[in-house]
Amino acid sequence: MQSLLDAIAAFNDKYWYLVIVLLITAGLYFGARTIMVQIRYVPDMLRVITEKPSDISEGKKGISAFKAFTISAASRVGTGNIAGVAVAITLGGPGAVFWMWLLAILGGATAFVESTLAQLYKVRDEDSYRGGPAYYITRGLGKKWGWLATLFAVVITLTYGFVFNAVQSNSITAAVVESTGSDADATKWVVGLVLAGLAAAIIFGGVQRIASFTQVIVPVMAVAYFVLAVTVLVLNWRDVPAMLALIVEHALGIREVVGAAVGTAIMQGIRRGLFSNEAGMGSTPNAAATASVSHPVKQGLTQTLGVYFDTLVVCSMTAVIILLSNPSYGGDAEGTSLTQQALSGQIGAWATHAITIIIFFLAFSSVIGNYYYAESNVSFLTEKKSVLNGVRGLVVLCVLGGALGSVPLVWALADVMSGIMATINIVAILPLGGAAVALLKNYSAQRAKNVVPVFHRDDLPNLPGWENITCWDGSDPISRPETYQRMV
């Protein structure tokens, strides 16, 4: 087992240099082409997320921008925010937090582009819509790129359906063991079986049930976690300026922290940042495609807000809790238990149990969100219900297996898979990015006229793969101005 872990770690150490270059290049490129859409359009992000959905067909309500946001947030906001930040800090020191922040701001532009493209090239589903990189690769770049779309669909199914869900269940069991102090093996089996049963009950119910579950759980648990973090901040307000200075100084090499070099801080910050906010990875476009909105840009802006919510808010909460407890740096990776110990040291032993409850629901909602990404891509590969049910069964088994597995191996595999996904997705969106830029100009022009932005594919006949843009041809209510404006 140790030799396998060492081999995976060695691969990650080399391959991730390429991934970092791709992420930073994409963020800078799209930030320049959209003139920093991720900063200029923050007010619009807050506005469009509250809009009502249009009907998919007569009497059939679509999924709102907010529901699509919570599906992606269910995947984003989970162990990456609690366990992942702890891993980044223990391995990379406080400077890792700075690089997580930077990746979020840079990645906001990339998130905008990929989610806008997902909306543009989405297809009808029996419950709503579906789409994502596999769809915009084949519909935007053409059938000759079908092999890349198929590869992505396979990789994301393996990554989110199996590996990332194992990460989530692994963190839940670690939290329960830390909280109860009970026999680790017995507890893991009990928790694993409970998680597997709950996951099966929801994922066999379809995307509407998934959206209904996540839109309730994610906000409630995020608010609860926010309250705990603010409590720690209030109790330690005098130490906050020094903590922020330590983050920046270590990130820039001004002040070294024992056992955690600047290079390690950069690597860990970007790895854990990508795992947490998923900007550029190609995962959130699968959720973005489900929304019934009047213009593709609206969901691009919504998902950019999701990156900020995930990293600048939720991850920062974890960083505050841990760094104000004076942790050690540069040692073995520590996950959920470090956050629990830090919080209990600040506000009492009861906080250990509170974190366990929060992690349970956030990580379980991530299991549900992750599963939907797998489902969407299985549907791209084949329409056979038997295959989808087989994948569902394997997802449930991986939830159980992750609860029983080791932390280092699970996280190492997560790094490999997320890196491969990001590589494929960025290779696809770099040539397609011009379509998102054109859509942003179309959206901005309508906003300047003080009308509700509504898109029809005839507005931009030169878009790549124009003939494959089937959900914006006027046949669906979302591309009819009179329908949407009547709802507002």
C-alpha positions as CSV (number, residue, x, y, z in Angstrom):
1,M,0.0,0.0,0.0
2,Q,2.8,2.4,0.9
3,S,4.6,1.8,-2.4
4,L,1.4,2.6,-4.3
5,L,0.9,5.8,-2.3
6,D,4.5,6.8,-3.0
7,A,4.1,6.2,-6.8
8,I,0.9,8.2,-6.9
9,A,2.5,11.0,-4.9
10,A,5.6,11.1,-7.2
11,F,3.3,11.3,-10.3
12,N,1.3,14.1,-8.7
13,D,4.4,16.1,-7.8
14,K,5.5,16.2,-11.5
15,Y,2.1,16.3,-13.3
16,W,0.7,19.1,-11.2
17,Y,3.3,21.6,-12.5
18,L,1.6,21.2,-15.8
19,V,-1.9,21.6,-14.2
20,I,-0.8,24.8,-12.4
21,V,0.5,26.3,-15.6
22,L,-2.8,25.5,-17.4
23,L,-5.0,26.9,-14.5
24,I,-3.0,30.1,-14.3
25,T,-2.8,30.6,-18.0
26,A,-6.6,30.0,-18.5
27,G,-7.4,32.3,-15.6
28,L,-5.3,35.1,-16.9
29,Y,-6.4,34.6,-20.5
30,F,-10.1,34.6,-19.8
31,G,-9.8,37.4,-17.3
32,A,-8.2,39.6,-20.0
33,R,-10.7,38.6,-22.7
34,T,-13.7,39.3,-20.5
35,I,-12.1,42.4,-19.0
36,M,-12.2,40.8,-15.5
37,V,-15.8,39.6,-15.7
38,Q,-15.3,37.9,-12.3
39,I,-14.9,41.3,-10.6
40,R,-16.9,43.7,-12.8
41,Y,-20.1,41.6,-12.7
42,V,-20.4,40.8,-9.0
43,P,-23.6,42.8,-8.6
44,D,-25.2,40.9,-11.5
45,M,-24.1,37.6,-9.9
46,L,-26.1,38.5,-6.8
47,R,-29.1,39.5,-8.8
48,V,-29.4,36.6,-11.3
49,I,-29.2,33.9,-8.6
50,T,-32.6,35.0,-7.3
51,E,-34.5,34.9,-10.6
52,K,-37.3,32.4,-11.1
53,P,-36.9,29.6,-13.7
54,S,-38.9,29.5,-16.8
55,D,-41.0,26.5,-17.8
56,I,-39.2,23.7,-19.8
57,S,-42.5,23.0,-21.4
58,E,-46.1,23.8,-20.8
59,G,-46.8,23.3,-17.0
60,K,-43.3,21.8,-16.3
61,K,-41.1,24.0,-14.2
62,G,-37.4,24.1,-14.8
63,I,-34.5,24.2,-12.3
64,S,-33.8,27.7,-11.1
65,A,-30.4,29.4,-11.1
66,F,-30.3,29.0,-7.4
67,K,-31.1,25.3,-7.5
68,A,-28.4,24.7,-10.1
69,F,-26.1,26.8,-7.8
70,T,-26.8,24.5,-4.9
71,I,-26.2,21.4,-6.9
72,S,-22.7,22.7,-7.7
73,A,-22.2,24.0,-4.2
74,A,-23.2,20.6,-2.8
75,S,-20.2,19.2,-4.7
76,R,-17.9,22.2,-3.9
77,V,-18.8,22.8,-0.3
78,G,-17.8,19.7,1.6
79,T,-14.6,18.1,2.8
80,G,-12.5,20.2,0.5
81,N,-13.4,23.2,2.7
82,I,-12.9,21.5,6.0
83,A,-10.5,18.5,5.6
84,G,-8.8,19.9,2.4
85,V,-7.9,23.2,3.9
86,A,-6.5,21.4,6.9
87,V,-4.4,19.2,4.7
88,A,-3.1,22.3,2.8
89,I,-2.1,24.1,5.9
90,T,-0.4,21.2,7.6
91,L,1.6,20.3,4.5
92,G,2.1,23.8,3.0
93,G,1.8,26.2,5.9
94,P,-0.3,29.3,6.2
95,G,0.9,30.6,2.8
96,A,-1.2,27.8,1.2
97,V,-4.3,29.8,2.1
98,F,-3.1,32.8,0.1
99,W,-2.7,30.7,-3.0
100,M,-6.1,29.2,-2.6
101,W,-7.5,32.8,-2.6
102,L,-5.5,33.8,-5.6
103,L,-6.7,30.7,-7.6
104,A,-10.3,31.5,-6.7
105,I,-10.0,35.0,-8.1
106,L,-8.2,33.9,-11.2
107,G,-10.4,30.9,-11.6
108,G,-13.5,33.0,-11.5
109,A,-13.1,34.0,-15.1
110,T,-12.5,30.3,-16.1
111,A,-15.6,29.2,-14.1
112,F,-17.6,31.9,-16.0
113,V,-16.5,30.6,-19.4
114,E,-17.0,26.9,-18.8
115,S,-20.5,27.3,-17.2
116,T,-21.6,29.8,-19.9
117,L,-20.5,27.2,-22.6
118,A,-22.4,24.5,-20.7
119,Q,-25.6,26.5,-20.9
120,L,-25.1,27.3,-24.6
121,Y,-24.6,23.7,-25.7
122,K,-26.9,21.9,-23.3
123,V,-29.5,19.4,-24.4
124,R,-33.0,18.5,-23.2
125,D,-33.4,15.8,-20.5
126,E,-36.6,14.2,-19.3
127,D,-36.4,16.2,-16.0
128,S,-34.6,19.3,-17.1
129,Y,-31.5,19.9,-19.2
130,R,-28.0,18.3,-19.1
131,G,-24.7,19.4,-20.4
132,G,-21.0,20.0,-19.5
133,P,-17.6,19.6,-21.1
134,A,-18.5,16.4,-23.0
135,Y,-21.4,18.2,-24.6
136,Y,-19.6,21.4,-25.5
137,I,-16.6,19.6,-26.8
138,T,-18.7,17.6,-29.4
139,R,-21.2,20.3,-30.1
140,G,-18.8,23.2,-30.2
141,L,-15.5,21.8,-31.4
142,G,-17.2,19.1,-33.6
143,K,-17.4,15.4,-33.9
144,K,-13.7,15.0,-34.7
145,W,-13.2,15.8,-31.0
146,G,-15.6,13.1,-29.9
147,W,-12.7,11.0,-28.5
148,L,-11.8,13.8,-26.1
149,A,-15.4,14.2,-25.0
150,T,-15.7,10.5,-24.4
151,L,-12.4,10.5,-22.4
152,F,-13.7,13.4,-20.3
153,A,-17.0,11.7,-19.7
154,V,-15.2,8.5,-18.5
155,V,-12.8,10.4,-16.3
156,I,-15.4,12.6,-14.6
157,T,-17.6,9.6,-13.9
158,L,-14.7,7.8,-12.3
159,T,-13.6,10.9,-10.4
160,Y,-16.8,12.2,-9.0
161,G,-18.9,9.0,-9.0
162,F,-16.2,6.9,-7.3
163,V,-13.0,8.7,-6.1
164,F,-14.4,12.0,-4.8
165,N,-17.3,10.2,-3.2
166,A,-14.9,8.0,-1.4
167,V,-13.1,11.2,-0.2
168,Q,-16.4,12.5,1.2
169,S,-17.4,9.4,3.1
170,N,-13.8,9.0,4.3
171,S,-14.0,12.4,5.9
172,I,-17.4,11.8,7.5
173,T,-16.2,8.6,9.2
174,A,-13.0,10.4,10.4
175,A,-15.1,13.1,11.9
176,V,-17.4,10.6,13.6
177,V,-14.5,8.6,15.0
178,E,-12.9,11.8,16.4
179,S,-16.2,12.9,17.9
180,T,-17.2,9.7,19.5
181,G,-13.8,8.2,20.4
182,S,-15.3,4.8,19.6
183,D,-13.6,1.8,18.0
184,A,-12.5,3.0,14.6
185,D,-13.2,-0.1,12.5
186,A,-16.6,-0.7,13.9
187,T,-17.6,2.9,13.6
188,K,-16.4,3.1,10.0
189,W,-18.6,0.1,9.1
190,V,-21.7,1.5,10.7
191,V,-21.3,5.0,9.3
192,G,-20.4,3.6,5.8
193,L,-23.5,1.5,5.7
194,V,-25.7,4.3,6.8
195,L,-24.2,6.7,4.2
196,A,-24.5,4.1,1.4
197,G,-28.2,3.5,2.3
198,L,-29.0,7.2,2.3
199,A,-27.1,7.9,-0.9
200,A,-29.0,5.1,-2.7
201,A,-32.4,6.5,-1.5
202,I,-31.6,9.9,-3.1
203,I,-29.6,9.1,-6.3
204,F,-32.2,6.7,-7.6
205,G,-34.7,9.6,-7.5
206,G,-33.3,11.8,-10.4
207,V,-32.0,15.4,-10.7
208,Q,-35.2,17.1,-9.3
209,R,-34.9,15.2,-6.1
210,I,-31.1,15.9,-6.0
211,A,-31.8,19.7,-6.5
212,S,-34.5,19.7,-3.8
213,F,-32.2,18.1,-1.3
214,T,-29.2,20.3,-1.9
215,Q,-31.1,23.6,-2.0
216,V,-32.1,23.0,1.7
217,I,-29.0,21.3,3.2
218,V,-26.2,23.4,1.7
219,P,-27.3,26.9,2.9
220,V,-28.3,25.7,6.4
221,M,-25.0,23.9,7.1
222,A,-22.9,26.7,5.5
223,V,-24.6,29.2,7.8
224,A,-24.0,27.0,10.9
225,Y,-20.3,26.7,10.0
226,F,-20.1,30.5,9.4
227,V,-21.5,31.1,12.9
228,L,-18.8,28.9,14.5
229,A,-16.0,30.6,12.5
230,V,-17.3,34.1,13.4
231,T,-17.4,33.0,17.1
232,V,-13.7,32.1,16.9
233,L,-12.9,35.4,15.2
234,V,-14.7,37.4,17.9
235,L,-12.9,35.5,20.6
236,N,-9.5,36.1,19.0
237,W,-10.0,39.4,17.3
238,R,-6.7,40.8,18.5
239,D,-4.8,38.0,16.8
240,V,-6.5,38.3,13.4
241,P,-4.1,41.0,11.9
242,A,-1.1,38.9,12.8
243,M,-2.7,35.8,11.3
244,L,-3.4,37.6,8.0
245,A,0.1,39.0,7.9
246,L,1.5,35.4,8.4
247,I,-0.5,34.1,5.5
248,V,0.8,36.8,3.1
249,E,4.4,36.8,4.4
250,H,4.7,33.0,4.1
251,A,3.0,32.9,0.7
252,L,5.5,35.5,-0.7
253,G,8.6,34.0,1.0
254,I,9.0,37.0,3.3
255,R,8.8,34.8,6.4
256,E,9.5,31.1,6.4
257,V,7.5,28.7,8.6
258,V,9.4,25.7,9.9
259,G,8.8,22.6,7.9
260,A,6.7,24.3,5.2
261,A,8.6,25.8,2.2
262,V,7.0,28.4,-0.1
263,G,7.0,26.0,-3.1
264,T,5.0,23.5,-1.0
265,A,2.6,26.3,0.0
266,I,2.0,27.1,-3.6
267,M,1.5,23.5,-4.7
268,Q,-0.8,22.6,-1.8
269,G,-2.8,25.8,-2.0
270,I,-3.5,25.3,-5.7
271,R,-4.2,21.6,-5.4
272,R,-6.6,22.0,-2.5
273,G,-8.1,25.1,-4.0
274,L,-8.9,23.3,-7.2
275,F,-10.4,20.4,-5.3
276,S,-12.5,22.8,-3.3
277,N,-13.8,25.4,-5.8
278,E,-13.4,23.2,-8.9
279,A,-12.8,26.3,-11.2
280,G,-11.6,25.0,-14.6
281,M,-12.0,21.4,-13.7
282,G,-15.1,20.9,-15.8
283,S,-17.3,19.6,-13.1
284,T,-19.6,22.6,-12.3
285,P,-20.6,23.1,-15.9
286,N,-22.6,19.8,-15.5
287,A,-24.7,21.5,-12.8
288,A,-24.8,24.9,-14.7
289,A,-26.4,23.2,-17.7
290,T,-29.4,22.1,-15.7
291,A,-30.8,25.7,-15.0
292,S,-33.7,27.2,-16.9
293,V,-32.4,30.8,-17.4
294,S,-33.1,33.3,-20.2
295,H,-29.4,33.8,-21.1
296,P,-26.4,31.5,-20.9
297,V,-24.3,34.2,-19.2
298,K,-26.6,34.2,-16.2
299,Q,-25.5,30.8,-15.2
300,G,-21.9,31.6,-15.9
301,L,-22.1,34.5,-13.4
302,T,-23.9,32.3,-10.9
303,Q,-21.2,29.7,-11.0
304,T,-18.5,32.3,-10.6
305,L,-20.2,33.4,-7.5
306,G,-20.0,29.8,-6.4
307,V,-16.2,29.9,-6.6
308,Y,-16.1,32.9,-4.3
309,F,-18.6,31.4,-1.9
310,D,-16.6,28.2,-1.7
311,T,-13.1,29.6,-1.3
312,L,-13.2,33.2,-0.1
313,V,-15.9,32.4,2.4
314,V,-16.1,28.8,3.5
315,C,-12.4,27.9,3.0
316,S,-11.4,31.1,4.8
317,M,-13.6,30.1,7.7
318,T,-11.6,26.9,8.1
319,A,-8.3,28.7,7.7
320,V,-9.3,31.1,10.5
321,I,-10.3,28.3,12.9
322,I,-7.0,26.4,12.3
323,L,-4.5,29.2,12.1
324,L,-5.8,30.8,15.3
325,S,-5.1,27.5,17.1
326,N,-1.3,27.7,16.4
327,P,-1.0,24.4,14.5
328,S,2.3,22.7,13.5
329,Y,3.4,22.8,9.8
330,G,5.2,20.6,7.5
331,G,4.3,17.3,9.1
332,D,2.0,14.5,8.0
333,A,-1.3,15.4,6.4
334,E,-4.1,16.1,8.8
335,G,-7.7,16.5,7.7
336,T,-11.0,16.7,9.5
337,S,-9.7,15.9,12.9
338,L,-7.4,19.0,12.9
339,T,-10.3,21.3,12.3
340,Q,-12.3,19.6,15.0
341,Q,-9.4,19.8,17.5
342,A,-8.8,23.5,16.6
343,L,-12.4,24.4,17.1
344,S,-12.9,22.5,20.3
345,G,-9.8,24.2,21.7
346,Q,-11.3,27.6,20.9
347,I,-14.9,27.2,22.0
348,G,-15.2,23.9,23.9
349,A,-15.4,20.2,23.4
350,W,-19.0,20.5,22.2
351,A,-17.7,22.0,19.0
352,T,-16.1,18.7,18.0
353,H,-19.6,17.2,17.8
354,A,-21.0,20.3,16.0
355,I,-18.3,20.0,13.3
356,T,-19.2,16.3,12.9
357,I,-22.8,17.1,12.2
358,I,-21.9,19.9,9.8
359,I,-19.3,17.7,8.0
360,F,-21.8,14.9,7.8
361,F,-24.4,17.0,5.9
362,L,-22.0,19.0,3.8
363,A,-20.0,15.9,2.8
364,F,-23.2,13.9,2.2
365,S,-24.6,16.7,0.0
366,S,-21.3,16.5,-1.9
367,V,-21.9,12.8,-2.5
368,I,-25.2,13.7,-4.0
369,G,-23.8,16.5,-6.1
370,N,-20.9,14.4,-7.2
371,Y,-23.2,11.6,-8.3
372,Y,-25.2,13.9,-10.5
373,Y,-22.0,14.8,-12.4
374,A,-21.4,11.1,-13.0
375,E,-25.0,10.6,-14.1
376,S,-24.9,13.4,-16.6
377,N,-21.9,12.0,-18.3
378,V,-23.1,8.4,-18.2
379,S,-26.1,9.7,-20.1
380,F,-23.7,11.2,-22.7
381,L,-21.9,7.9,-23.1
382,T,-25.1,5.7,-23.3
383,E,-28.8,6.0,-22.8
384,K,-29.1,2.5,-21.5
385,K,-30.9,2.5,-18.1
386,S,-29.1,-0.6,-17.0
387,V,-25.7,1.0,-17.4
388,L,-26.9,4.0,-15.3
389,N,-28.3,1.8,-12.6
390,G,-25.0,-0.2,-12.6
391,V,-23.1,3.1,-12.1
392,R,-25.5,4.0,-9.3
393,G,-24.7,0.7,-7.6
394,L,-21.0,1.3,-7.9
395,V,-21.3,4.8,-6.5
396,V,-23.0,3.4,-3.4
397,L,-20.2,0.8,-3.0
398,C,-17.6,3.5,-3.3
399,V,-19.3,5.5,-0.6
400,L,-19.0,2.4,1.6
401,G,-15.4,1.7,0.5
402,G,-14.3,5.3,1.1
403,A,-15.6,5.1,4.7
404,L,-13.2,2.2,5.3
405,G,-10.2,3.4,3.3
406,S,-7.0,5.3,4.4
407,V,-6.9,9.1,4.2
408,P,-3.5,9.6,2.3
409,L,-4.4,7.2,-0.5
410,V,-7.9,8.6,-1.1
411,W,-6.6,12.2,-1.3
412,A,-3.7,11.2,-3.5
413,L,-6.1,9.6,-6.0
414,A,-8.3,12.7,-5.8
415,D,-5.3,14.8,-6.9
416,V,-4.6,12.6,-9.9
417,M,-8.1,12.6,-11.2
418,S,-8.8,16.3,-10.6
419,G,-5.6,17.1,-12.5
420,I,-6.5,15.0,-15.5
421,M,-10.0,16.5,-15.6
422,A,-8.7,20.0,-15.5
423,T,-6.2,19.3,-18.3
424,I,-8.9,18.0,-20.6
425,N,-11.4,20.7,-19.8
426,I,-8.9,23.6,-20.3
427,V,-7.7,22.2,-23.6
428,A,-11.4,22.3,-24.7
429,I,-12.4,25.7,-23.4
430,L,-9.4,27.7,-24.7
431,P,-10.5,27.5,-28.3
432,L,-14.2,27.8,-27.4
433,G,-13.7,30.8,-25.1
434,G,-14.6,33.3,-27.8
435,A,-18.2,32.0,-27.7
436,A,-18.5,32.9,-24.1
437,V,-17.0,36.4,-24.7
438,A,-19.5,37.0,-27.5
439,L,-22.4,35.9,-25.3
440,L,-21.1,38.3,-22.5
441,K,-21.2,41.2,-25.0
442,N,-24.7,40.2,-26.1
443,Y,-25.8,40.1,-22.4
444,S,-24.1,43.4,-21.6
445,A,-25.7,45.2,-24.6
446,Q,-29.2,44.1,-23.4
447,R,-28.4,45.1,-19.8
448,A,-27.3,48.6,-21.1
449,K,-30.8,49.0,-22.7
450,N,-32.3,48.1,-19.3
451,V,-34.1,45.0,-20.6
452,V,-34.1,41.5,-19.3
453,P,-31.3,39.7,-21.3
454,V,-32.8,36.9,-23.4
455,F,-30.8,34.9,-25.9
456,H,-31.8,33.3,-29.2
457,R,-29.2,31.5,-31.2
458,D,-30.0,33.7,-34.3
459,D,-28.6,36.6,-32.3
460,L,-25.1,35.2,-32.8
461,P,-25.1,33.1,-36.0
462,N,-21.3,32.8,-36.1
463,L,-20.9,30.9,-32.9
464,P,-18.9,27.6,-33.3
465,G,-21.3,24.7,-33.8
466,W,-24.2,27.0,-34.2
467,E,-26.4,24.3,-35.7
468,N,-25.9,22.2,-32.6
469,I,-27.3,24.9,-30.3
470,T,-30.6,23.2,-29.9
471,C,-32.1,24.7,-26.7
472,W,-31.8,28.3,-27.7
473,D,-33.7,28.1,-31.1
474,G,-37.0,29.4,-29.8
475,S,-38.6,26.0,-29.3
476,D,-38.1,26.2,-25.5
477,P,-39.7,29.0,-23.4
478,I,-36.3,30.2,-22.1
479,S,-35.4,31.7,-25.5
480,R,-38.7,33.6,-25.9
481,P,-38.5,37.2,-24.5
482,E,-42.2,37.5,-23.9
483,T,-42.3,34.3,-21.8
484,Y,-39.5,35.3,-19.5
485,Q,-40.5,39.0,-19.1
486,R,-44.1,37.9,-18.3
487,M,-42.6,36.0,-15.3
488,V,-40.5,38.8,-13.9
